[in-house]
Structure formats: C-alpha cells, structure tokens
C-alpha cells in the first residue's frame, strides 16, 4: 500500500506571515495539491504531519487540500518520531511512501531516511518540497540518493 506523507505544510512555516522565505510558496502548494489529487485517484492513503513546538501547532497553510482526517503530530523532525504515525503505517501495510512538504534539508529529509530505515520504499518529488538553503540541499540530495531514496526531478 502506498501513502503520501505531507510534512509541515503549516502557516508558521510556509504561510503569509512565515519567517521562512520560500520564493515559490504558491507553486509548492499547487504542486502538492496536484500530487494529493493524483495519488487519491490511485487509492493511495494521504497522511498529514504537523510539527508541534512548545505545545503549539499552527494551522495548515491556506489553500492546501485536506482530504482526510489522518493528521499526526510530531515534536521532532522525522514523522517517524510520532508513535501514532508509526503504528498507522505498520498496521495498514504501508510499504511505499512519497514524502512532500517542507523543509527538504530537515523534516522531509529525516522522514525519508527513517522510512528507508523502516524498510519502506521512499520517493521524493522535488517539485513538491520546499528548501530554504538550496546550496545545502545539493549535499542533502546526494545523501538521500545514497540512502536509496528515489528522487523525482
């Protein structure tokens, strides 16, 4: 079974008032919405991850398609730090995940690598991730490839 894992697409990180500067915010949102639509048609499970800091989690960014109530909270960078997420993945025979969201150098990266460590097939479509530090991402991308993460340009 395949799942799309939408990571940290929250107002605090990519919304209008976010301190993070993604030049292509709307493009990222649109591309993720397109993947959600495509993968729903393929009967993939859509999972949303929210990051919590100091007991607070912001709303999803305006315009993001929310198509299920499968929303898990994490307090560390990897989605696999959420016990509820890990339980859901294993109890639903999910063996293939596609990771989208922000940031490619942190939460997307750690989720992807932890997916590989959990014997999942992991794919990252580059058009569906936000990256704050593009230079650093060149090294991150190579590390992901070395870990057997499939990168789609």
C-alpha positions, -999 to 999 in steps of 0.1 A, spaced: 0 0 0 12 35 -9 9 67 12 16 103 5 31 120 36 26 157 36 51 172 61 48 205 79 27 224 54 17 248 82 11 286 83 41 291 106 64 276 80 51 285 46 21 308 52 19 345 45 34 356 79 61 328 80 96 340 87 109 314 62 115 327 27 104 303 0 104 321 -33 79 297 -48 54 292 -19 23 291 -41 40 268 -66 49 243 -38 13 243 -25 -1 239 -60 23 210 -68 15 192 -35 -23 197 -42 -17 181 -76 1 151 -61 -27 147 -35 -53 146 -63 -32 122 -84 -25 98 -56 -60 98 -43 -71 86 -77 -46 58 -74 -61 49 -40 -30 59 -20 -35 70 16 -30 107 22 -13 115 56 -7 149 70 20 156 96 21 187 118 50 199 137 45 209 173 68 233 191 65 241 228 30 227 229 18 247 199 10 237 164 -2 261 137 -30 255 111 -23 241 77 -13 267 51 -43 283 33 -50 266 0 -36 232 9 -61 204 1 -70 185 33 -87 153 20 -86 130 51 -86 132 89 -53 113 90 -33 141 108 -5 132 131 16 154 154 53 152 157 76 170 181 109 161 163 119 165 127 111 130 115 75 119 110 87 86 125 91 103 158 53 101 161 43 67 176 8 71 162 22 76 127 45 46 130 16 24 143 -7 36 115 20 28 88 26 -7 101 -10 -16 109 -21 -6 74 6 -25 55 20 7 40 53 -2 23 58 27 0 57 64 9 61 96 -10 73 125 11 63 161 2 64 194 22 90 214 39 119 216 45 139 194 23 170 198 44 153 188 77 119 173 82 114 159 47 150 145 47 147 128 82 113 114 74 126 99 41 157 84 57 137 70 86 113 55 60 142 37 44 154 25 79 119 11 84 122 -9 51 98 13 31 102 24 -5 106 62 -3 102 87 -31 106 125 -30 93 145 -59 115 177 -60 87 198 -73 67 191 -41 93 201 -15 104 235 -2 140 241 5 153 271 24 190 266 18 194 254 -18 232 250 -16 229 227 14 202 208 -4 227 197 -31 245 177 -4 212 166 12 200 153 -22 232 132 -26 228 118 9 192 109 1 202 91 -31 229 72 -12 203 61 13 182 47 -16 155 74 -16 141 78 -51 143 114 -62 120 125 -90 131 157 -107 
